[in-house]
Amino acid sequence: MYIELLHAKRIGFSFPNKIFDNIVQISLKEEETEHFHRFSEDKRIHPGEAEGVAIAKLRDAVFLTNDSKVVEFCEENEIRVLDLKDVLSLICKRELVDKQEMLTILKEIESKDNTIIKEKEDILSFFNEK
């Protein structure tokens, strides 16, 4: 993941600086390196994801992704995983934002990340349960 961020920085993006300034960098342990090599052979996941997935598996952490193929890979390899819908749903369920704020978040994610959130109604359904 560090290499991906460094590449983004080198081609002119400024957001990696915020990440480098606020996130502690960790290194793969020997056993994680072995899993990384094995995971990176699977074409469904990118090497940066393989690194994070190896860490999540061996440190009993949760891997966050917005890629359905990576979710599938994690589930097959018994790695705890949350996707974007899961995270947004938890935010709603725990009432960390109101419905209008969530609508704004959804709109911004779609426009800024050039992605479509397919399960918007499922996410917003937590507000209808009250």
C-alpha positions as CSV (number, residue, x, y, z in Angstrom):
1,M,0.0,0.0,0.0
2,Y,2.9,2.4,0.8
3,I,4.3,1.9,-2.7
4,E,0.9,2.7,-4.3
5,L,0.7,5.9,-2.2
6,L,4.2,6.8,-3.1
7,H,3.4,6.4,-6.8
8,A,0.4,8.6,-6.4
9,K,2.5,11.2,-4.7
10,R,5.2,11.0,-7.5
11,I,2.6,11.7,-10.2
12,G,1.4,14.8,-8.5
13,F,-1.4,13.9,-6.0
14,S,-1.2,15.6,-2.7
15,F,-3.5,13.3,-0.6
16,P,-0.7,10.8,0.1
17,N,1.0,13.5,2.3
18,K,-2.0,13.6,4.6
19,I,-1.9,9.8,4.9
20,F,1.9,9.7,5.5
21,D,1.5,12.5,8.2
22,N,-1.4,10.8,10.0
23,I,-1.0,7.0,9.7
24,V,1.8,4.9,11.3
25,Q,3.5,2.8,8.7
26,I,3.8,-0.9,9.5
27,S,5.9,-3.5,7.8
28,L,5.1,-7.1,6.9
29,K,6.3,-9.7,9.4
30,E,8.0,-12.8,7.9
31,E,4.9,-15.0,8.2
32,E,2.8,-12.2,6.6
33,T,5.3,-12.0,3.7
34,E,4.7,-15.7,3.0
35,H,0.9,-15.1,2.8
36,F,1.4,-11.9,0.8
37,H,3.3,-13.9,-1.9
38,R,0.6,-16.5,-2.0
39,F,-2.3,-14.0,-2.0
40,S,-0.6,-11.9,-4.7
41,E,-0.8,-14.8,-7.1
42,D,-4.6,-14.5,-7.1
43,K,-5.6,-12.2,-10.0
44,R,-8.7,-11.0,-8.2
45,I,-6.6,-8.8,-5.9
46,H,-4.0,-6.2,-6.5
47,P,-0.6,-6.5,-4.7
48,G,-1.4,-3.6,-2.4
49,E,-4.5,-5.4,-1.4
50,A,-2.7,-8.7,-1.0
51,E,-0.4,-6.9,1.5
52,G,-3.2,-5.6,3.6
53,V,-5.1,-8.8,3.4
54,A,-2.1,-10.7,4.7
55,I,-1.8,-8.3,7.6
56,A,-5.5,-8.6,8.4
57,K,-5.4,-12.3,8.3
58,L,-2.4,-12.8,10.6
59,R,-3.2,-9.9,13.0
60,D,-6.9,-10.8,13.3
61,A,-7.9,-7.5,11.9
62,V,-10.7,-6.5,9.6
63,F,-9.9,-5.6,6.0
64,L,-11.8,-2.7,4.4
65,T,-12.5,-2.6,0.7
66,N,-15.0,-1.5,-1.9
67,D,-14.1,-4.3,-4.4
68,S,-16.5,-7.3,-4.5
69,K,-13.8,-9.6,-5.8
70,V,-11.6,-8.8,-2.8
71,V,-14.6,-9.4,-0.5
72,E,-15.1,-12.8,-2.1
73,F,-11.3,-13.5,-1.8
74,C,-11.4,-12.6,1.9
75,E,-14.4,-14.7,2.7
76,E,-12.9,-17.7,0.9
77,N,-9.7,-17.2,3.0
78,E,-11.5,-16.7,6.3
79,I,-10.4,-13.1,6.6
80,R,-12.8,-10.6,8.3
81,V,-13.8,-8.0,5.7
82,L,-16.2,-5.0,5.5
83,D,-17.1,-3.3,2.3
84,L,-18.3,0.2,1.7
85,K,-22.0,-0.8,2.2
86,D,-21.1,-2.4,5.5
87,V,-19.3,0.7,6.8
88,L,-22.0,3.1,5.7
89,S,-24.7,0.8,7.1
90,L,-22.9,0.7,10.5
91,I,-22.7,4.5,10.5
92,C,-26.5,4.7,10.0
93,K,-27.3,1.9,12.5
94,R,-25.2,3.6,15.2
95,E,-26.8,7.0,14.3
96,L,-23.5,8.7,13.8
97,V,-25.2,10.8,11.1
98,D,-28.7,11.7,10.2
99,K,-30.4,10.8,6.9
100,Q,-29.6,14.1,5.2
101,E,-25.9,13.8,6.1
102,M,-25.9,10.2,4.8
103,L,-27.5,11.3,1.5
104,T,-24.7,13.9,1.2
105,I,-22.0,11.3,1.9
106,L,-23.5,9.0,-0.7
107,K,-23.6,11.7,-3.3
108,E,-20.1,12.8,-2.6
109,I,-18.7,9.3,-2.7
110,E,-20.4,8.7,-6.0
111,S,-19.2,12.0,-7.6
112,K,-15.7,12.3,-6.1
113,D,-14.8,8.6,-6.4
114,N,-16.7,8.1,-9.7
115,T,-18.5,5.1,-8.3
116,I,-22.0,3.9,-8.0
117,I,-23.3,2.7,-4.7
118,K,-25.8,0.0,-5.7
119,E,-27.4,-0.6,-2.3
120,K,-28.3,2.9,-1.3
121,E,-31.8,2.0,-0.3
122,D,-30.5,-0.8,1.9
123,I,-28.1,1.6,3.6
124,L,-30.8,4.2,4.1
125,S,-33.3,1.6,5.3
126,F,-31.9,2.0,8.9
127,F,-33.5,5.5,9.0
128,N,-36.9,4.0,8.1
129,E,-36.8,1.5,11.0
130,K,-37.3,4.3,13.6
